[in-house]
Amino acid sequence: MANTNTNTGTSTSTDIDRETLREPADQGNETALDRLAGLADAAGDLGELSELLDEGSPRAGFLLTRRAVAAGDLRELQRIADAGYEEAGDELDRLLRESADGPRD
């Protein structure tokens, strides 16, 4: 018999709010930190993303780095790298090398 349950858990996963995720995140649960980072990114809450980065969320570092690269924000990339997300430093170096090389035709 085919599975008639069309709910694959997605509804439940999207129904979890920040308050529900905060407790496991505060206890170091990386999945909860990642989920909080995704919610903060979707809401455009850069302050919360920065706090999550400070709490050790690599996902927050990734999301902040992506935003900083898109904006060409070298200072923000340096701050993210200083907070421990190494890929931000790599992106910073890449942008600095590109600017030093000048435009390529």
C-alpha distance (Angstrom), angle and dihedral (degrees) to the residues before:
residue distance angle dihedral
M1 . . .
A2 3.78 . .
N3 3.77 120.3 .
T4 3.79 105.7 -100.7
N5 3.79 93.6 -171.4
T6 3.77 104.6 104.0
N7 3.80 92.0 -179.7
T8 3.78 104.7 97.0
G9 3.77 94.2 -179.5
T10 3.75 95.9 -87.0
S11 3.76 93.3 113.5
T12 3.78 91.7 53.0
S13 3.79 92.7 47.4
T14 3.78 92.8 51.7
D15 3.79 92.6 45.4
I16 3.79 92.5 62.4
D17 3.78 107.9 102.6
R18 3.78 133.5 -155.4
E19 3.79 94.2 -96.7
T20 3.80 91.3 54.2
L21 3.82 91.7 48.9
R22 3.81 95.4 45.0
E23 3.82 96.9 76.5
P24 3.81 97.3 54.4
A25 3.81 89.2 39.7
D26 3.80 90.2 54.0
Q27 3.79 87.8 52.8
G28 3.80 90.4 55.6
N29 3.80 100.6 -98.0
E30 3.81 103.8 159.0
T31 3.79 94.4 -160.3
A32 3.80 90.5 56.2
L33 3.82 90.1 47.4
D34 3.80 89.7 50.9
R35 3.80 92.0 49.1
L36 3.81 90.9 49.1
A37 3.79 89.2 50.4
G38 3.79 90.7 52.2
L39 3.80 91.6 50.2
A40 3.81 91.8 47.5
D41 3.80 91.2 48.7
A42 3.80 92.1 49.7
A43 3.81 89.3 50.7
G44 3.81 92.2 46.2
D45 3.81 89.6 -121.7
L46 3.81 101.6 156.4
G47 3.80 91.9 170.5
E48 3.78 91.9 59.8
L49 3.80 91.5 44.1
S50 3.80 89.1 53.8
E51 3.80 91.0 49.5
L52 3.79 90.5 49.9
L53 3.79 89.9 50.4
D54 3.80 88.5 53.0
E55 3.82 87.9 51.1
G56 3.80 89.0 56.5
S57 3.79 103.1 -97.8
P58 3.81 109.9 156.3
R59 3.81 89.1 -168.6
A60 3.80 90.2 58.9
G61 3.81 88.6 49.9
F62 3.78 90.4 51.4
L63 3.80 93.3 48.3
L64 3.80 93.7 46.0
T65 3.79 90.9 46.7
R66 3.78 91.6 51.2
R67 3.82 90.3 52.1
A68 3.81 93.2 46.0
V69 3.82 92.5 49.6
A70 3.81 91.2 49.5
A71 3.81 89.4 51.1
G72 3.81 93.8 42.1
D73 3.82 88.0 -126.0
L74 3.80 104.4 164.0
R75 3.80 94.3 175.5
E76 3.80 91.9 54.3
L77 3.80 90.7 48.7
Q78 3.80 89.2 52.9
R79 3.81 90.7 49.3
I80 3.80 91.8 49.8
A81 3.81 91.1 48.0
D82 3.81 90.2 48.8
A83 3.81 88.2 52.7
G84 3.79 88.3 60.3
Y85 3.79 106.6 -94.1
E86 3.81 100.5 126.5
E87 3.79 96.3 -169.5
A88 3.81 88.6 67.2
G89 3.80 88.1 60.5
D90 3.80 89.9 50.3
E91 3.80 90.6 51.6
L92 3.79 90.8 46.4
D93 3.80 90.7 53.0
R94 3.80 91.0 47.2
L95 3.81 92.5 51.6
L96 3.80 91.6 46.5
R97 3.83 91.4 50.3
E98 3.81 90.8 48.8
S99 3.79 92.3 50.4
A100 3.81 91.4 47.9
D101 3.79 91.9 50.3
G102 3.79 91.8 51.0
P103 3.76 126.5 -141.7
R104 3.75 117.1 -32.5
D105 3.77 122.4 -141.1
